[in-house]
Amino acid sequence: MHTQVVPAAGPPDHQLDALRAEVRAFLREQIDAGVFTPGVDTWLTRWNPDFTKALAARGWLGMTIPAEYGGQGRTFMERFVVTEELLAVGAPVAAQWVADRQAAPSLLTYGTEEQKQRFLPGIANGEISWAIGMSEPESGSDLASVRTKAVRVDGGWRITGTKLWTSGAHRADAFFALARSAPLDPAQRHAGLSQFIVLLDSPGVQIRPILSMSGDHHFNEVILDEVFVPDELVLGRIGEGWKQVTSELGFERSGPERFMSTFSILAAMAEEIREGRQPADARIGALVARTFGLHHMSRAVSEALERGDDAELGASVVKVLGTKTEGDIADLVEELAGEPEAGDDHFAELVRAGVMQRPGFTLRGGTSEILRGVIARGLGMR
């Protein structure tokens, strides 16, 4: 039986063209005014709360959050258009990224009414930032092996453990912590896991920086030492953390950021070729074609999410192919450009940033090796 790994994309919705043009015009104004300089991997590395609030003021944050919770009540496809345009120019969007991309949908799906009222308006207004409390030392992408423990106490839970590679945790307000709330059953490794909303200014939370090889600080180690989480901050149902976190990963793995982190390098290289500063190379055209195909695949997954369909398999495919393409862009442009000519500082900086960020593309959000296993399982091959 044939299994379609990525859902078919519907016909282009030309009603979205006006929104795309509006976002492009706004971003061009911001760049020309010096508000930001286009960069690489900016959804992870460029934190600018003022820019985030400017997006919120235009209605381009919390777009899929219902109006009763402070959002715009718009469609996933409208959000997809805005997201693509932000990534295409390398805008500084790290301050809102995790909150808007996956915290908000998870709260809408699994959160209590109190949790929705408490957190969603701040996310939509660009006032609340979020991090991800999944990865741990010695666990990698095997989330079922997490060692962080949640122990029942009067009025709530005590959380103890360590979370690793938590981007932006030193600036974020909260994260969802995946923890083991029941003893590990080797026969059912995915059972006994729960999610908790941990406020990162809580007593017992210690955040240690992890510097990248460029000296930048966006990764962190978060140590939880018997951090108290009241019952009202349990996300969803105790023991159903695995089901919840896998649905969350559908949002994390399928978006345009999984193939557009280095788009600004590709666009800059195309401009260099057009201006005659770099020789034409057919491999650049091949990467443009791959990016175009990934655009349609990612759009199709967004359409599936809007329908409420299970998008785990399609999201995994987009993530594996997309992050490979991001890395190939960085590698090829470095090969072709070599040492960029003096005087073109921005192009040189883009190339350097692509080289420095390149190792992480196929690791974060689930390694390619793990995701190939997810895809094989979805195809009935394992």
Number of C-alpha atoms within 10 A of each C-alpha: 5 5 9 11 18 19 20 14 15 10 7 10 8 9 9 14 13 10 15 18 14 11 21 17 11 13 20 12 12 15 14 11 10 9 15 17 14 21 27 31 28 21 22 20 20 20 20 16 18 14 19 23 19 14 21 21 13 10 15 22 27 30 23 23 25 17 14 12 20 19 22 18 14 16 15 18 19 18 18 20 18 22 22 18 18 22 25 23 25 25 28 28 23 23 28 30 25 24 29 22 20 20 26 23 19 20 19 18 15 15 22 16 11 10 17 20 15 12 21 27 21 17 26 31 21 25 18 20 24 29 26 23 25 25 24 23 13 11 15 19 20 14 20 18 17 23 19 20 22 26 15 15 12 8 10 16 21 19 27 21 20 23 24 23 22 24 23 25 25 20 16 21 18 22 23 22 28 30 28 27 22 16 11 17 10 8 7 9 14 18 20 19 28 26 27 25 20 23 19 22 13 14 12 16 20 16 20 14 18 17 12 12 9 10 8 11 15 21 20 20 22 22 19 24 15 17 20 23 21 16 15 14 19 22 25 18 14 15 18 16 24 20 13 20 19 14 18 19 17 22 21 22 25 28 24 27 26 27 28 29 30 33 26 24 30 24 15 16 24 20 14 16 15 12 10 10 13 15 13 15 12 8 12 19 13 11 18 18 12 15 22 12 13 22 18 16 24 28 24 23 27 29 21 19 19 13 10 9 12 13 24 23 24 24 29 28 22 25 31 25 17 30 26 17 25 26 21 15 30 25 15 16 21 19 10 15 17 11 11 18 11 8 8 9 11 14 21 19 15 24 28 19 18 26 18 15 20 23 11 12 24 22 16 18 20 22 18 21 12 16 20 16 14 18 20 14 12 17 15 10 9 9
